[in-house]
Structures are given as C-alpha cells and as structure tokens.
C-alpha cells in the first residue's frame, strides 16, 4: 500500500511540473495591456505567440521600422514571436518592441526569452545585439474582470 501511495505522489508531482506553461492571458507591468499567449503548430514543433489582447487606451503602431506597418492599431499585434521551448520553463524566440527604451528606439524585433518563474509570473526579456538586455515581469490574469478588458465580440 505504501508503494502505491509513493508512486501516486510521484505521478502527481510530475503532473504538476508539466502543467505550468505560459499559455493564457498576462498583464504587463504597467497594467496598460493584456497579452494573450497561444500555442501554434510550426512544422514538427509547437511555438508560442503572444499578441496584444486588450489595452487601457487604444494605441497606434507609430515607430515600426517597416513603414508599411506604421499606423496600424496595436490591438492584435504579435509581441512574442515564434517562441520555442529550450529548457523547462524557458522559451526563446523574437519580441517586437513598439515603444523602445532610453537606449534603443522602438519599432524593432529582437532576440528574446520568456521564463515561467511560477505559474503566475512570467519574465519577458529582449536583447539587442546580445549585449543589451531588458524586459519586465508579467502577471497571469486569474480574474477575468481584471482591466483592461478585451473588446466584446461583435
């Protein structure tokens, strides 16, 4: 009987380790936007993509380095691009930074990684030239009424 209990505990612990992933809705650090992360098939593997799902104030993509992309609404723009799991709780891919920082202008796509530190905290980091890295932590949305709310379906 004791063996069955130990094996059951091991299965439960293993199941919990695999249950945590970044798929879902996340609130950015300044609480101005929700991101929705989804899994998309990419050839033989799955990749994560994250889009702006809701905004506290509608934005326009004004700094995009591709002139044909400027002027589009920010709502629905992919921010996390083709993120593939490289280690447990870590994915690497690209990130679109519409705003930039004090050191780097906005509108660029950079190497990035996301790390799930707990089931409700996601570290999002982008790197420019492999030398300058910056990012923020996103919080999982567990209450569907957390603002900003996604637009109502038509």
N, C-alpha and C positions, 0 to 999 in steps of 0.2 A: 504494500500500500504506500509506503514511504517513497519508493522508487517512482510510482505513478505521480505522486504529488510533486516530486522534484522535477520530473520530466514536464509536467504541466506548467510548472513555474518557469522552466526554461523556454517553453514554447510561447508563453505569454510575454516574457521579457524580449524574446526575439521578435515577436509580432509588433511590439511597441517600437522597437528600433527601426523597423521598416515603415511604420505607419506615418511617421513625420515626414512631410515634404512641403515645399513652398507653394504648391498649388492652392489657390484661393485668393481672397481679397486682402490687401495690405494698405495701411495708412502711412503716408510718407511722414517724415519727421516733423515738418511744419504744419501738418494736418490740412494742407490745402488740396490734396488729391488722394484718391483711392487708386491703387493699381490692382489689376486682375491678372494673375499668373495662371496660365493654362499649359497643358502638355500637348504637343503636336507631333505627329509622326514625321520624321525626317529620314527617309531611306530606311535603313535597318534599325535605327535607334529612335528614341523619343528626345525631343528638345523642349525646353521651357521657353515661353514667350510671355512678356508682361506688357500690358497696354494700360494707358490712362483710361480708367473706368468711370471716374466721376471727378469733378472739380468744384471747389468752392466758388470760383469765379471763372467763367469761360475764358480760355486763353487762345492765342493765335501763335502759330509757329513762325516767328519773325526772323530768327537767327540761323535757320538751316543753311548749311554750306552749299546745298544743292538749290539753286534759285527756283527750280520748278516745284520744289516742296514748300517754299515760303508762302505764308498766307493761309495755310490750311488750319482748321480747328485742331487744338491739341487733343480734344476728346477722341479716344480711339487710336492715338499714335502709339506704335510699338516703342517701348523704352528698353526693355530687356529683350535681346535678340539672340535666338539660337543658342540658348544656354544648355550645355550638356554636362551631365554628372561626371566628375572626375575623381571624386572621393566620396565617402559617406558624408552627407550633409553639405556638399560643396558642388557648385556648378560653375562652369566657365563659358564665356561667350562674348557678346558685344553689348554695349549700352549706348543709347542715344541720349546725349545731354543737351536739352534745349536751352538751358539757362547759362551754363558755364560757371566759372569760379573767378576769383580775383586773378588767378594765374593763367587760366585757359578760357578762351572765348567760347560761347555757346554754339550749338548747332552741329557739333561733331559726334562721330561714332568712335568709341574707344573699346579697348580690351576691358573685360570686366569679369567679376566673380560675385557670386552670392553664396552666403554661408548661413545655414539654418542653425542658430545657436541654441534655440529652444523652439518648442512648437509654435510659439507666438512672437519670436524675434528673428528678423532676417537682416543680416549685414549685407549691404549692397555697396560694392567698391568698383570704381573705374580707374583705369591707369592710362596715362598719356606717355607714350614712348617708353613704357616700362619703368620710368623713374619717378614720375609724379602721380601719386595715387590719392584718391579722396572718395568720400562717399558718406552714407548715412545709414542709420538703422530704421527699418520699417517694422510696424507693429501689426500683427494679424488682426483683422476685423472679426470679432466674435459676436458683436451685437449688430444685426442688420440695419439698425436705425442710427448707426454712427455716421455723422456727417463727414464729408459731403456724400449725398446720396446719388446713386446712378439715375440718369433720366428715366422717366416712366416709359414703358414700351408703347408704341403707337397703337 
